[in-house]
Amino acid sequence: MELARRTIDAHTDAGPDEDGIHTMGAAVMAADYRMFAGVNLYHFTGGPCAELVALGAARAQGARQMRCIVAVGNHGRGVVGPCGRDRQVFVDYYPTMRVIVPTPAGPRSVLAADLLPLTQRWTPEGMTGLDPSLYQDPETAGPPVIRFNPRYLEAVRSGAKTKTIRFRDPAQLGPARLVFESDPEVVVPADVTDIRHCLVGDLTNQDAQAEGLTTATELRESLKAHYPDLVGTDEVDVVTFQINDGTGAA
């Protein structure tokens, strides 16, 4: 919401009491948590709404699956619900995306598929060339997702990094998808081979070395930077994984 507001406030071409070409801003969050913004382009022939511009911008930067979207009006008008055409687009292409809409109690998010109940939808089979993965919830389609900061990509790919420490982010044994948040195209198949539950205070120097650090004290300080409320009595998961190269050998 804040990104959409900042975008339209910076780029609107209309005063508070004037019509304009650019009066709405939108922001979309992709499956990898990157965010993209757009503004509308009003035209009497049906210029694109801000939401569609934001979706196009996301696609242009490599995003394929979307988590949520919102549109905000200029001059402090707040969240504005999508028009009928946008709702149909959302349902057809991103039915599992959340859409932030205004309500009397304040903004809330709903599934795109719920914006048009009992609607007739296009299906992947009816649209030549459409990737069926667009219809899948990015969190539930396929093996579980484990997310990483993009700085770990090369270390994971090379096999130098085979462990990760998770707080309130449970993993499970078996196949997994390692997703690097800088780019939705970087998904590394892997197998989780071990999960050790322990207290933050019980992390070892060996755990620290697996994270490229030297001592458990350094590791706890690093975790604290990510999770400011973390204390020594909190439980974390030390997850061990192996890259699966598709040959049947991890």
HUUR-V161184 format. One record per helix or strand of 2 or more residues. SS is the DSSP state (helix for helix, strand for strand). FROM is the first residue (numbers start at 1). TO is the last residue. If there is no record, write none. Layout:
BEGIN
SS FROM TO
SS FROM TO
END
This chain:
BEGIN
helix 2 11
strand 24 30
strand 35 39
helix 50 60
strand 66 73
strand 78 79
helix 84 93
strand 98 101
strand 108 111
helix 112 115
helix 124 126
helix 132 135
strand 144 148
helix 150 158
strand 163 166
strand 174 180
strand 187 199
helix 200 202
helix 205 210
helix 216 226
strand 235 243
END
